[in-house]
Every structure is written in C-alpha cells, then in structure tokens.
Amino acid sequence: MPLVLMFVIFYFLLIRPQQKKAKEHREMIANLKKGDKIVTSGGIYGIITGMDDNTITVEIADKVRIKLNRANVAGAPSQSAKNADTGKDKTT
C-alpha cells in the first residue's frame, strides 16, 4: 500500500507536470510561422525567415541566418520573460 501511494504522489508531482509541459512545447513548435520571434535552446534570439518540415531558418543578425531543427526552439522571448517573472513572484 505505501508503495502504491508513493507512486501516485510521484506521478502527480513529477510525471504529469512534465507531460503537460512537453505537450505545450509540441503545440508551440507546431504553431510556429514565418516572422515569429524565438529563442533557441542555446539562448540565441532570432526571427523565423523560412520553414521546412523539420527545420527552420532563423535570422539572428542583419544578413546572418542559421538553420535549426524545430526541436531546438525553446520558446518565444515573451514566454521566457513571463517564466522568469513568475519565478521571481513565487520567491518574494
């Protein structure tokens, strides 16, 4: 019985929130379009200039473009700022 209880707690505190976050990330990647501002998983900011099935082309500076796998998009700059702000609000 205690083992089942531990598994249930583990599921609701760790597994389920991670699944929800992964689903939101997949939806965000599916909804990307040309002209969107993004942040890569490496912390590079840019604007989407082209898209393919699995890759996107991002302009990171004037006439400087890089090609990325869609999975390497971490989010939009506004999402990163919101996440940082909510983290600060919780600690104060």
C-alpha positions, 0 to 999 in steps of 0.5 A, spaced: 500 500 500 505 505 501 508 503 495 502 504 491 501 511 494 508 513 493 507 512 486 501 516 485 504 522 489 510 521 484 506 521 478 502 527 480 508 531 482 513 529 477 510 525 471 504 529 469 507 536 470 512 534 465 507 531 460 503 537 460 509 541 459 512 537 453 505 537 450 505 545 450 512 545 447 509 540 441 503 545 440 508 551 440 513 548 435 507 546 431 504 553 431 510 556 429 510 561 422 514 565 418 516 572 422 515 569 429 520 571 434 524 565 438 529 563 442 533 557 441 535 552 446 542 555 446 539 562 448 540 565 441 534 570 439 532 570 432 526 571 427 523 565 423 525 567 415 523 560 412 520 553 414 521 546 412 518 540 415 523 539 420 527 545 420 527 552 420 531 558 418 532 563 423 535 570 422 539 572 428 543 578 425 542 583 419 544 578 413 546 572 418 541 566 418 542 559 421 538 553 420 535 549 426 531 543 427 524 545 430 526 541 436 531 546 438 526 552 439 525 553 446 520 558 446 518 565 444 522 571 448 515 573 451 514 566 454 521 566 457 520 573 460 513 571 463 517 564 466 522 568 469 517 573 472 513 568 475 519 565 478 521 571 481 513 572 484 513 565 487 520 567 491 518 574 494 
